[in-house]
Amino acid sequence: MNKHLPLLLAAMLAGCSMTPDYTRPVPPVAASWPAPTDAAAVRQVAATDWRSFFPDARLQALIATALEHNRDLRIAIARVEEARAQFGIAQADRLPSVNLAASRAAALTPGDLSLTGAPLTSQRYDAGLTMTSFELDFWGRVKSLSDAGLASYLASEEAQRAFRLSLIADVVNAYLTLLEMDERVAMAAATLKSRAETRTLVERRREVGLASDLDFLQADGAYESARAEAASLARQQAAAGNALVLLVGSMPSALPAGRPLAEQGIVADLAVGLPSDVLLSRPDVRAAEQRLIAANANIGAARAAFLPKILLTATLGSASRALAGLFDAGQAAWSFQPTLSMPLFDYGRTAANADLAEARKTIAVADYEKTIQQAFREVADLLAARDTYATQLTALTATAQTQAQRLKLADARYQAGISSYLEVLDAQRDVFTAEQAAVQTRRAMLASSAQLYKALGGGQ
């Protein structure tokens, strides 16, 4: 034992760590995407800035304004500053804190307690440098806390980047929704006008005996139905505008002209690599991993609490009975007070703290794996949407054109007295439904492209 004691002391002075070795958990997802990726996708998402991915000048202005004025983003940025400050505090604890201090102590001792039997007055003046309770970090407890603070700071930075990407995608979705509602409201207004004219025409035909009361009631019901639908869409349009204003934070007084849905130019031609590469580059996954690293470091601090703690307190300066002679020659004074402490009976507090740190790491591992699984599903869903929305939109556009031709034929048949007005009414409803569905699908296709940009990690 005596032979190895110098080596043991050297190792203690060099410091050690009780933190478990960190190993990144294996991603609990498949090694490839469920559906084949688009071979024509060539753009790398990391090299694609949001301004180039969303070419609409009006949308770009809205995104830029949201990145400056959105209150939730301001909170996220402030969280980063908060975590940076907390890391600075933890880092400072690894170094001794030296203060400049000056003090005066005075005391009166009664006569029955003094050696002379007379009251005794004493006073002392001190000035100098002090170091209070500096911990020699033999077991790496303070370093572990510093490492945990650094990981928490990095996690907050990644979380802020993830929120920034989400904000961009949310603004795009709100803007596209507003454009969709604008087009649908315009379609509803045109339909309402057309059905009002048709109702007037049927009413005149009824007056001359060319149409029945049933035809007029059907035309009147179609008009009222279109009026109700127009009111509903106008309400949704207002709500979409309000949602966009909330996201932007402060709507600019002047915005450049925008593009309609059909001319947005948002093309999801983003290259997709292996899931392990894609998912680990996402800021929300990186944030979850940093939280796991912080939890792992806290285990080291909790384990080190079982071992002895050495604290150093020291002063260096001068002392004197009189203030005037405080800095005279021969008045130098110093003190050095090392303290060794070790928990013996704390009723399980230290052990409970270690169990708490282990439990929090288990939670962090599960949170990290869940984040990866959610990210995998999000990307997989959006890749499937990229392959199907275009086909769906083409089919709905063709359906709308077919229903428009059918409406012309049905109207001609009704005008010639070959069929009833019910056939015209059915054709009108089918045209309106097909046109509305095509607009909705176009908006959903563009929004899914924006979500894919976010899901792949966006351009940094």
Secondary structure, DSSP 8 states (H G I E B T S, - for coil): -TTTHHHHHHHHHH--------------S-SS-SS---TT--B-GGG--HHHH---HHHHHHHHHHHHH-HHHHHHHHHHHHHHHHHHHHHHTTS--EEEEEEEEEEEE-GGGSSSSS-EEEEEEEEEEEEEEEEE-TTSHHHHHHHHHHHHHHHHHHHHHHHHHHHHHHHHHHHHHHHHHHHHHHHHHHHHHHHHHHHHHHHHHHHTTSS-HHHHHHHHHHHHHHHHHHHHHHHHHHHHHHHHHHHHSS--SS------GGG------B----HHHHHHTSHHHHHHHHHHHHHHHHHHHHHHTTS-EEEEEEEEEEEESSGGGTTSTT-EEEEEEEEEE--S-STTHHHHHHHHHHHHHHHHHHHHHHHHHHHHHHHHHHHHHHHHHHHHHHHHHHHHHHHHHHHHHHHHHHHTTSS-HHHHHHHHHHHHHHHHHHHHHHHHHHHHHHHHHHHTT---
